[in-house]
């Protein structure tokens, strides 16, 4: 079979996208189109990069590429912005089958701005037409049935992923670049990969560092809005903190190194909309597969996860939760090791691929 996966997200920075491509490759010969970040090069011959000139131009880009690619069997749509180009590609390539991954969950009422509300309408219209719909956890899958008027519950594909070095040379290069930063092995380092995102309770996270003191250090890694970064920097300044560091978004190689050499991961979301309340965090797995316990906010999926597997603390009191893990670190790292020994990225991907293949076979057997 020929599969075309379309995404308006970045391969370099998007863990779920990278895993979905692996799933698509299990189905057949896969070509994938993703948006290019600065200086990014295709991973392989069948990786097509779109150098960003805006979303409307992306639709034109898809039209141009479809003539080159020819007939396809399956269109694999990644995320909401992949819907319109995906269905355009379906028509142009005469594909008979659409797989749609709905990694986000925004309702029309909670969507902000005209673009957000229009995106919700497009998603509702087209999701009902897709042959297979994928959700990022069971909470979302159950909600989507009613929200989109689906006849069947979406397949549940958890964000199970691990970070890997691209090669040994990259690993050695990053070791040389970054080892001095981690020279002080006495510090208990905490990482959040949400950057300075204020909506993700980062101010509360930073404020907790005052009580924790200089033996603890918080590393905020990720792309940040200018306004949010100013708020975080002002919080750091007003509290005279020297144990909070801000870093830009990192590629997979650097992020893996930083997590490996830290002690704890922060995974936090607000609960003001469905997408965040019922978060489906892949970040939690990135920390766990590096052997690091987590402190999370009290969103239902995160709280259930921590209580079930004992790999961290779900709490709105970040200082107390961090101290709890630091004081009982061996207990939590052993729980993490036990959990990760029973969870496999490859099995998660293979299960989804098998479900899609079974649906394909049943659908066209009936035809």
C-alpha positions as CSV (number, residue, x, y, z in Angstrom):
1,X,0.0,0.0,0.0
2,X,1.0,3.6,-0.5
3,X,0.5,5.9,2.4
4,X,0.8,9.7,2.4
5,X,1.1,11.4,5.8
6,X,0.4,15.1,6.0
7,X,1.3,17.3,8.9
8,X,1.6,21.1,9.4
9,X,3.9,20.4,12.4
10,X,7.6,20.1,12.7
11,X,9.3,16.6,12.5
12,X,12.3,17.9,14.4
13,X,10.4,19.0,17.5
14,X,7.2,16.9,17.5
15,X,7.5,13.5,19.2
16,X,4.0,12.3,18.5
17,X,4.4,13.1,14.8
18,X,7.6,11.0,14.7
19,X,5.8,8.0,16.2
20,X,2.9,8.4,13.8
21,X,5.3,8.2,10.9
22,X,6.6,4.9,12.3
23,X,3.0,3.6,12.5
24,X,2.4,4.7,8.9
25,X,5.5,2.8,7.8
26,X,4.1,-0.4,9.2
27,X,1.1,0.0,6.9
28,X,3.1,0.4,3.7
29,X,5.3,2.6,1.6
30,X,5.1,6.0,3.3
31,X,5.7,9.5,2.1
32,X,5.4,12.2,4.7
33,X,5.1,16.0,4.4
34,X,6.0,18.1,7.4
35,X,6.7,21.8,8.0
36,X,10.4,22.7,8.0
37,X,12.1,24.4,10.9
38,X,15.2,26.6,10.4
39,X,18.0,24.7,8.7
40,X,16.1,21.4,8.8
41,X,16.9,18.8,6.1
42,X,14.7,15.8,5.0
43,X,15.3,12.7,7.0
44,X,15.1,10.5,3.9
45,X,14.0,10.5,0.3
46,X,10.3,10.2,1.1
47,X,10.4,13.0,3.6
48,X,9.1,16.2,2.0
49,X,9.7,19.5,3.8
50,X,7.4,22.5,3.4
51,X,9.3,25.7,3.9
52,X,6.8,27.9,5.7
53,X,5.1,30.7,3.7
54,X,1.8,30.4,5.6
55,X,-1.1,28.0,5.8
56,X,-2.9,29.0,2.5
57,X,0.4,28.5,0.6
58,X,0.6,25.1,2.2
59,X,-2.6,24.1,0.5
60,X,-1.1,25.2,-2.9
61,X,2.1,23.3,-2.0
62,X,0.0,20.1,-1.4
63,X,-1.7,20.5,-4.8
64,X,1.6,20.8,-6.6
65,X,3.1,17.8,-4.8
66,X,0.1,15.5,-5.5
67,X,0.9,15.6,-9.2
68,X,4.3,14.3,-8.5
69,X,3.3,11.6,-6.0
70,X,0.5,10.0,-8.0
71,X,-2.1,7.6,-6.7
72,X,-2.2,6.8,-3.0
73,X,-4.1,4.2,-1.0
74,X,-4.3,5.9,2.5
75,X,-4.1,9.5,3.5
76,X,-2.9,9.8,7.1
77,X,-3.8,13.2,8.6
78,X,-1.9,14.6,11.6
79,X,-3.6,17.2,13.7
80,X,-6.3,19.7,12.9
81,X,-4.3,21.7,10.4
82,X,-3.7,18.6,8.4
83,X,-7.4,18.1,7.7
84,X,-8.0,20.5,4.7
85,X,-4.7,19.5,2.9
86,X,-5.4,15.9,3.8
87,X,-8.8,15.8,2.2
88,X,-7.5,17.8,-0.7
89,X,-4.8,15.2,-1.2
90,X,-7.4,12.4,-0.9
91,X,-9.3,13.9,-3.9
92,X,-6.2,14.5,-6.0
93,X,-4.6,11.1,-5.4
94,X,-7.9,9.1,-5.4
95,X,-7.1,7.6,-2.0
96,X,-9.9,5.4,-0.7
97,X,-9.1,5.6,3.0
98,X,-8.4,8.3,5.6
99,X,-6.8,7.9,9.0
100,X,-7.1,11.0,11.2
101,X,-5.2,11.7,14.4
102,X,-6.9,14.1,16.7
103,X,-4.2,15.0,19.2
104,X,-6.1,18.0,20.5
105,X,-9.6,18.5,21.9
106,X,-11.1,21.9,21.6
107,X,-14.8,22.6,21.8
108,X,-16.4,25.4,19.7
109,X,-17.4,27.3,22.9
110,X,-13.9,27.3,24.4
111,X,-12.0,28.0,21.1
112,X,-10.5,31.5,21.0
113,X,-10.8,33.8,18.0
114,X,-12.4,33.3,14.6
115,X,-9.6,31.0,13.5
116,X,-10.0,28.7,16.5
117,X,-13.8,28.4,16.1
118,X,-13.4,27.8,12.3
119,X,-10.9,25.1,13.1
120,X,-13.4,23.4,15.4
121,X,-16.1,23.5,12.7
122,X,-13.7,22.0,10.1
123,X,-12.7,19.3,12.5
124,X,-16.3,18.4,13.4
125,X,-17.3,18.2,9.7
126,X,-14.4,16.1,8.4
127,X,-13.7,13.9,11.4
128,X,-17.1,12.2,10.8
129,X,-15.9,11.4,7.3
130,X,-12.6,9.8,8.2
131,X,-12.4,6.0,8.2
132,X,-10.3,5.7,11.3
133,X,-10.1,8.4,14.0
134,X,-7.4,8.3,16.7
135,X,-7.5,10.0,20.1
136,X,-4.6,10.5,22.5
137,X,-6.2,8.9,25.5
138,X,-9.4,7.2,26.7
139,X,-10.8,10.4,28.3
140,X,-10.6,12.2,25.0
141,X,-11.9,9.3,22.9
142,X,-15.1,9.1,25.0
143,X,-15.7,12.9,24.7
144,X,-15.1,12.9,21.0
145,X,-18.0,10.5,20.3
146,X,-20.5,13.1,21.4
147,X,-18.6,16.2,20.3
148,X,-18.2,15.0,16.7
149,X,-21.2,12.7,16.4
150,X,-19.0,9.7,15.7
151,X,-20.5,6.2,15.2
152,X,-17.6,4.5,16.8
153,X,-15.2,5.4,19.6
154,X,-11.8,6.6,18.3
155,X,-8.8,4.3,18.7
156,X,-6.8,5.2,21.8
157,X,-3.2,5.8,20.9
158,X,-1.3,7.0,24.0
159,X,1.7,9.4,23.6
160,X,4.2,6.7,24.5
161,X,7.6,7.8,23.2
162,X,11.2,8.0,24.2
163,X,13.9,10.4,23.2
164,X,16.9,8.9,21.2
165,X,20.1,10.4,20.0
166,X,20.3,10.7,16.2
167,X,23.7,9.0,16.2
168,X,26.8,8.5,18.3
169,X,28.6,11.5,16.9
170,X,25.7,13.8,17.9
171,X,25.8,12.3,21.4
172,X,29.5,13.0,21.8
173,X,29.2,16.5,20.5
174,X,26.4,17.4,22.9
175,X,28.4,15.9,25.8
176,X,31.3,18.2,24.9
177,X,29.0,21.2,24.6
178,X,26.9,20.8,27.7
179,X,28.9,18.8,30.3
180,X,30.2,22.0,32.1
181,X,26.6,23.1,32.8
182,X,26.1,19.9,34.8
183,X,29.4,19.9,36.5
184,X,27.8,20.6,39.9
185,X,26.5,17.2,40.7
186,X,25.1,18.2,44.1
187,X,22.1,20.2,42.6
188,X,18.7,18.6,42.3
189,X,17.7,19.7,38.9
190,X,14.1,20.0,37.8
191,X,13.1,20.3,34.1
192,X,9.9,21.7,32.5
193,X,9.7,21.5,28.7
194,X,6.8,24.0,28.6
195,X,9.2,27.0,28.4
196,X,7.8,30.1,30.1
197,X,4.2,29.3,29.2
198,X,2.3,31.1,32.0
199,X,-1.0,29.2,31.2
200,X,0.9,26.0,32.2
201,X,1.2,27.2,35.8
202,X,4.9,28.2,35.3
203,X,4.7,31.2,37.6
204,X,3.7,28.9,40.5
205,X,6.5,26.6,39.5
206,X,9.1,29.4,39.7
207,X,7.7,30.7,43.0
208,X,8.2,27.2,44.5
209,X,11.9,27.6,43.9
210,X,12.2,30.3,46.6
211,X,11.2,27.8,49.3
212,X,13.3,25.0,47.8
213,X,16.5,26.9,47.9
214,X,19.8,26.8,46.2
215,X,20.2,23.0,46.3
216,X,17.4,22.8,43.8
217,X,17.5,24.2,40.2
218,X,14.7,24.7,37.7
219,X,15.4,24.5,34.0
220,X,12.6,26.0,31.8
221,X,13.1,24.6,28.3
222,X,10.9,25.5,25.3
223,X,9.6,28.1,22.9
224,X,8.0,31.0,24.8
225,X,5.8,33.9,23.9
226,X,7.6,37.2,24.5
227,X,5.0,38.3,27.0
228,X,5.1,35.1,29.0
229,X,8.9,35.2,29.1
230,X,8.8,38.8,30.5
231,X,6.4,37.7,33.2
232,X,8.7,34.8,34.2
233,X,11.8,36.9,34.2
234,X,10.1,39.5,36.3
235,X,9.0,36.8,38.8
236,X,12.6,35.6,39.0
237,X,13.9,39.2,39.5
238,X,11.3,40.2,42.1
239,X,12.1,37.1,44.2
240,X,15.8,37.4,43.7
241,X,16.0,33.8,42.4
242,X,19.3,32.4,41.1
243,X,18.1,28.8,40.8
244,X,15.9,29.2,37.7
245,X,17.4,29.0,34.2
246,X,15.6,29.7,30.9
247,X,16.5,27.9,27.6
248,X,15.0,28.0,24.1
249,X,13.3,25.0,22.5
250,X,15.7,22.1,22.0
251,X,16.1,19.4,19.4
252,X,15.7,15.8,20.5
253,X,19.5,15.3,21.0
254,X,19.9,18.2,23.4
255,X,16.6,17.6,25.2
256,X,17.6,13.9,25.9
257,X,20.9,15.0,27.3
258,X,19.4,17.6,29.6
259,X,16.8,15.2,31.0
260,X,19.4,12.5,31.5
261,X,21.5,14.8,33.6
262,X,18.6,16.1,35.7
263,X,16.6,14.5,38.5
264,X,12.9,15.3,38.0
265,X,10.4,16.3,35.3
266,X,7.6,18.8,35.7
267,X,4.4,18.0,33.6
268,X,1.8,20.7,34.2
269,X,-1.3,22.0,32.5
270,X,-4.2,24.3,33.3
271,X,-7.8,22.9,33.4
272,X,-9.8,25.7,31.8
273,X,-10.5,23.8,28.6
274,X,-11.0,20.2,27.5
275,X,-7.7,20.0,25.7
276,X,-5.7,20.8,28.8
277,X,-8.0,19.3,31.4
278,X,-7.8,15.9,29.7
279,X,-4.2,16.3,28.7
280,X,-2.4,13.5,26.9
281,X,1.1,14.2,27.7
282,X,4.0,12.6,25.9
283,X,6.4,14.6,28.0
284,X,5.7,12.3,30.9
285,X,7.0,9.4,29.0
286,X,10.1,11.3,27.8
287,X,11.0,11.8,31.5
288,X,10.1,8.3,32.6
289,X,12.1,6.6,29.9
290,X,15.2,8.6,31.1
291,X,14.6,7.2,34.5
292,X,13.2,10.4,36.0
293,X,10.1,10.6,38.3
294,X,7.7,13.5,37.7
295,X,5.6,16.1,39.5
296,X,2.4,16.9,37.7
297,X,-0.6,19.1,38.0
298,X,-3.9,17.5,39.2
299,X,-5.5,17.1,35.7
300,X,-7.5,13.8,35.8
301,X,-5.3,11.8,33.4
302,X,-2.1,12.9,35.2
303,X,-3.5,12.3,38.7
304,X,-4.7,8.9,37.8
305,X,-1.4,8.0,36.2
306,X,0.7,9.0,39.2
307,X,-1.6,7.3,41.7
308,X,-1.7,4.1,39.7
309,X,2.0,3.7,38.9
310,X,3.6,5.6,41.8
311,X,6.1,7.3,39.4
312,X,5.5,10.8,40.8
313,X,3.3,13.2,42.6
314,X,0.2,14.9,41.3
315,X,-0.2,18.1,43.3
316,X,-1.0,21.8,43.1
317,X,1.6,22.4,45.8
318,X,4.7,22.0,43.7
319,X,7.2,22.8,46.5
320,X,5.9,20.0,48.7
321,X,5.6,17.5,45.8
322,X,9.2,18.2,44.7
323,X,10.4,17.8,48.3
324,X,8.5,14.5,48.7
325,X,10.2,13.0,45.6
326,X,13.7,14.4,46.6
327,X,13.4,12.9,50.1
328,X,12.3,9.5,48.7
329,X,14.2,9.5,45.5
330,X,15.2,5.9,45.4
331,X,11.6,4.8,46.0
332,X,10.4,6.8,43.0
333,X,13.2,5.9,40.6
334,X,12.6,2.2,41.4
335,X,8.9,2.7,40.6
336,X,9.9,4.4,37.3
337,X,12.2,1.6,36.4
338,X,9.5,-1.0,37.1
339,X,7.0,0.9,35.0
340,X,9.2,1.5,32.0
341,X,10.2,-2.2,31.9
342,X,6.6,-3.1,31.1
343,X,5.9,-0.3,28.6
344,X,7.2,-0.4,25.0
345,X,7.0,2.3,22.3
346,X,7.2,-0.2,19.6
347,X,4.3,-2.3,20.9
348,X,2.2,0.8,21.2
349,X,2.9,1.7,17.5
350,X,2.4,-1.9,16.3
351,X,-0.9,-2.1,18.1
352,X,-2.3,1.0,16.3
353,X,-0.9,-0.2,13.0
354,X,-2.7,-3.6,13.5
355,X,-6.0,-1.9,14.3
356,X,-5.8,0.2,11.2
357,X,-5.0,-2.8,9.0
358,X,-7.8,-4.8,10.5
359,X,-10.3,-2.0,9.8
360,X,-9.0,-1.6,6.2
361,X,-9.4,-5.3,5.6
362,X,-12.9,-5.5,7.1
363,X,-14.0,-2.4,5.2
364,X,-12.9,-3.4,1.8
365,X,-13.9,-7.0,2.4
366,X,-17.5,-5.7,2.7
367,X,-17.1,-3.7,-0.5
